[in-house]
Amino acid sequence: MHSKEMTKGCVALVLAAGRGRRFGSDKRVAVLPSGERMLAQTLGRALAAFSDVWVVLRVEDDPVALGVDPRVTVVRAERADEGMGCSLAAGVTALEGTGFEAVAVMLGDMPWVEVGTLERLRRLADRERIVVPQYEGTQGNPVVFGRRFWKTLNRLEGDQGGRRILEGRLESCLMEGITDEGLIRDIDLNINTNNTRLQPS
């Protein structure tokens, strides 16, 4: 156990090392109706809710070109092309040496989650539990994993995501109903709420 002086709260870990094959281009720099690029908006909302934000990128990525705020810590996923599980494992492995008690695993392509929602999930974070947000009964993201579960996360492979960790651990899960559609909104549909197509950069 870490001492009170060494422990920190919940860190946001944004997974943004995918190829965006379903989207058809690098969706991280797709321009949203707000005028912001997708990853930049996701990170901006995370920064508004968390004191510490980390992002997982591919080895060859240029953070400046992707609009990554300099306050964000960059982690490189050498095996990113093998799937999200490898990116998540890389991020959590990088966090192992820190004093954070929990990690909110965010997806870089979900830029519409409200700041208030992120703050609520951060406040619910605990070393010994997993906080799972739900919108109208559907599980959403981000999911907050207490440090107790990190060793399982950093062994993920391929396309295994954090959902696999939930299997068989329902007793450790806090299911939190939240009225924020951004928790489940899929940018791969390539539309906004007015059915206006997003624009490539």
C-alpha positions as CSV (number, residue, x, y, z in Angstrom):
1,M,0.0,0.0,0.0
2,H,1.2,3.5,-0.7
3,S,1.3,6.0,2.1
4,K,-1.2,8.9,2.1
5,E,1.6,11.3,1.1
6,M,2.4,9.2,-2.0
7,T,-1.1,8.3,-3.2
8,K,-2.8,10.2,-6.0
9,G,-6.3,10.1,-7.2
10,C,-7.6,8.9,-10.6
11,V,-5.7,9.4,-13.8
12,A,-7.3,9.6,-17.2
13,L,-5.8,7.2,-19.8
14,V,-6.9,8.0,-23.4
15,L,-6.5,5.2,-25.9
16,A,-5.7,6.7,-29.3
17,A,-3.3,4.3,-31.1
18,G,-5.8,2.7,-33.4
19,R,-5.7,2.8,-37.2
20,G,-9.4,3.9,-37.6
21,R,-10.0,1.4,-40.3
22,R,-13.8,1.5,-39.9
23,F,-13.8,5.3,-40.1
24,G,-11.9,5.2,-43.4
25,S,-9.2,7.8,-42.4
26,D,-7.3,9.0,-39.4
27,K,-10.3,9.9,-37.3
28,R,-8.1,11.4,-34.6
29,V,-7.9,14.5,-36.8
30,A,-11.4,14.5,-38.1
31,V,-13.0,17.9,-37.6
32,L,-16.1,17.8,-35.4
33,P,-19.1,20.2,-35.8
34,S,-17.6,22.2,-32.9
35,G,-14.6,23.0,-35.2
36,E,-12.2,21.0,-33.0
37,R,-10.4,17.9,-34.1
38,M,-11.6,14.7,-32.5
39,L,-8.7,13.7,-30.3
40,A,-8.0,17.3,-29.3
41,Q,-11.6,17.6,-28.0
42,T,-11.5,14.3,-26.2
43,L,-8.3,15.3,-24.4
44,G,-9.6,18.8,-23.7
45,R,-12.6,17.3,-21.9
46,A,-10.4,15.0,-20.0
47,L,-8.1,17.8,-18.9
48,A,-11.1,19.8,-17.6
49,A,-12.1,16.9,-15.3
50,F,-8.7,15.2,-14.3
51,S,-5.6,16.7,-12.9
52,D,-3.5,14.1,-14.8
53,V,-4.2,12.9,-18.4
54,W,-2.1,10.4,-20.3
55,V,-2.6,9.3,-23.9
56,V,-1.5,6.2,-25.7
57,L,-0.2,6.7,-29.3
58,R,1.6,4.7,-31.9
59,V,5.4,4.8,-32.0
60,E,5.5,7.0,-35.2
61,D,2.8,9.4,-34.2
62,D,3.5,13.2,-33.9
63,P,1.6,14.5,-30.9
64,V,1.8,18.1,-32.1
65,A,0.2,17.1,-35.5
66,L,-2.5,15.3,-33.6
67,G,-3.3,18.3,-31.5
68,V,-2.1,16.7,-28.2
69,D,-2.0,19.3,-25.4
70,P,1.5,19.6,-23.9
71,R,0.0,19.0,-20.5
72,V,-0.8,15.4,-21.6
73,T,1.7,12.6,-20.9
74,V,2.4,10.5,-24.0
75,V,2.8,6.7,-23.9
76,R,4.0,4.8,-27.0
77,A,2.4,1.5,-27.7
78,E,4.9,-0.5,-29.7
79,R,2.3,-3.3,-30.4
80,A,-0.6,-1.0,-31.2
81,D,-1.4,-2.7,-34.5
82,E,-2.1,-5.9,-32.6
83,G,-5.3,-4.4,-31.1
84,M,-6.7,-2.3,-28.3
85,G,-5.7,-4.7,-25.6
86,C,-2.0,-4.1,-26.4
87,S,-2.5,-0.3,-26.3
88,L,-4.3,-0.6,-22.9
89,A,-1.7,-2.8,-21.5
90,A,1.0,-0.4,-22.6
91,G,-0.7,2.5,-20.9
92,V,-1.4,0.7,-17.7
93,T,2.2,-0.7,-17.6
94,A,3.5,2.9,-17.9
95,L,1.3,3.9,-15.0
96,E,2.5,1.1,-12.7
97,G,5.4,3.2,-11.3
98,T,3.0,6.1,-10.3
99,G,1.0,6.5,-7.1
100,F,-2.4,6.7,-8.8
101,E,-5.1,4.7,-7.1
102,A,-7.4,4.3,-10.2
103,V,-7.4,4.9,-14.0
104,A,-10.3,6.1,-16.1
105,V,-9.8,4.3,-19.5
106,M,-11.1,6.6,-22.1
107,L,-11.4,6.0,-25.9
108,G,-9.9,8.7,-28.1
109,D,-12.8,8.5,-30.5
110,M,-15.5,9.4,-27.9
111,P,-15.3,13.2,-27.8
112,W,-18.8,13.9,-26.6
113,V,-18.7,12.6,-23.0
114,E,-19.6,15.6,-20.8
115,V,-17.0,17.1,-18.5
116,G,-19.5,16.7,-15.6
117,T,-19.8,13.0,-16.3
118,L,-16.0,12.6,-16.2
119,E,-15.9,14.5,-12.9
120,R,-18.6,12.2,-11.5
121,L,-16.7,9.1,-12.5
122,R,-13.5,10.5,-11.1
123,R,-15.2,11.1,-7.7
124,L,-16.4,7.5,-7.6
125,A,-13.0,6.0,-8.3
126,D,-11.6,3.7,-5.7
127,R,-8.6,1.4,-5.5
128,E,-10.8,-1.7,-4.8
129,R,-13.5,-1.3,-7.4
130,I,-14.5,-0.9,-11.1
131,V,-16.9,1.9,-11.9
132,V,-19.0,1.1,-15.0
133,P,-21.1,4.0,-16.5
134,Q,-24.4,3.0,-18.1
135,Y,-26.6,5.1,-20.4
136,E,-30.2,3.8,-20.5
137,G,-29.0,0.3,-19.5
138,T,-26.1,0.2,-22.1
139,Q,-22.6,0.0,-20.8
140,G,-20.5,3.0,-21.9
141,N,-17.0,4.5,-21.6
142,P,-14.9,5.5,-19.8
143,V,-14.7,2.6,-17.3
144,V,-12.7,3.4,-14.1
145,F,-10.4,0.6,-12.8
146,G,-9.1,0.6,-9.3
147,R,-5.4,-0.2,-8.9
148,R,-6.3,-3.6,-7.6
149,F,-7.1,-4.7,-11.2
150,W,-4.2,-3.2,-13.0
151,K,-2.0,-6.3,-13.1
152,T,-4.8,-8.0,-15.1
153,L,-5.1,-5.0,-17.4
154,N,-1.5,-4.9,-18.3
155,R,-1.6,-8.5,-19.4
156,L,-4.2,-7.9,-22.1
157,E,-3.4,-9.0,-25.7
158,G,-4.8,-8.3,-29.2
159,D,-8.3,-6.9,-29.3
160,Q,-9.1,-7.8,-25.7
161,G,-10.5,-4.7,-24.1
162,G,-11.2,-3.7,-20.5
163,R,-14.6,-5.4,-20.8
164,R,-13.0,-8.7,-20.4
165,I,-11.8,-7.7,-16.9
166,L,-15.4,-7.3,-15.9
167,E,-16.3,-10.9,-16.5
168,G,-16.5,-12.8,-13.2
169,R,-15.9,-9.6,-11.2
170,L,-19.4,-8.2,-10.9
171,E,-19.1,-8.1,-7.2
172,S,-16.4,-5.5,-7.6
173,C,-18.3,-3.4,-10.1
174,L,-20.3,-0.2,-9.4
175,M,-22.8,0.2,-12.2
176,E,-23.6,3.9,-12.4
177,G,-26.6,5.1,-14.4
178,I,-25.8,8.4,-16.1
179,T,-27.9,10.5,-18.5
180,D,-25.1,11.3,-21.0
181,E,-25.5,9.9,-24.5
182,G,-21.8,10.7,-25.1
183,L,-21.0,7.6,-23.1
184,I,-22.1,5.4,-25.9
185,R,-22.0,7.6,-29.0
186,D,-20.0,6.0,-31.8
187,I,-18.0,8.3,-34.1
188,D,-17.5,5.5,-36.6
189,L,-21.0,6.1,-37.7
190,N,-19.4,9.3,-39.1
191,I,-22.4,11.5,-38.4
192,N,-23.3,14.0,-35.7
193,T,-26.7,14.5,-34.1
194,N,-27.9,16.5,-37.1
195,N,-26.8,13.7,-39.5
196,T,-24.1,16.0,-40.8
197,R,-21.0,14.2,-42.0
198,L,-17.8,14.9,-40.2
199,Q,-15.0,16.5,-42.2
200,P,-11.5,15.1,-42.7
201,S,-8.7,17.4,-41.7
